[in-house]
Amino acid sequence: MQGHVDTTGTCIQRTDKNGSWEFTIEFPKKFAELIVEKGSICVNGISLTAFNVDTSRFTVAIIPYTFEQTNIKGILASHSVNLEFDLLGKYINRKITLSAV
């Protein structure tokens, strides 16, 4: 991750999983091609692994250490978050886009 915000998303669900947490984040559909199942996603500067990925939302799992040591514990449902998509995905997307021109 580079520390550059690509867009913002909205936390639509925060679920306590007996000491761990899951956050479901909604994002603009135009970024769907930049996120893949089990790929990297940066939420508020925290590099995480995305799962349950679809065209406008994904979920991340947060272990207790990450929850306590980062700003993620302050995120509640309806809160806005900064998102940075994986750099490799951006390069591949650009190559495909330029090849089609």
Stockholm file with secondary structure:
# STOCKHOLM 1.0

chainA/1-101         MQGHVDTTGTCIQRTDKNGSWEFTIEFPKKFAELIVEKGSICVNGISLTAFNVDTSRFTVAIIPYTFEQTNIKGILASHSVNLEFDLLGKYINRKITLSAV
#=GR chainA/1-101 SS CCSCCCEEEEEEEEEEETTEEEEEEECCGGGGGGCCTTCEEEETTEEEEEESCCSSEEEEEECHHHHHHSGGGGCCTTCEEEEEECHHHHHHHHHHHHHTC
#=GC SS_cons         CCSCCCEEEEEEEEEEETTEEEEEEECCGGGGGGCCTTCEEEETTEEEEEESCCSSEEEEEECHHHHHHSGGGGCCTTCEEEEEECHHHHHHHHHHHHHTC
//
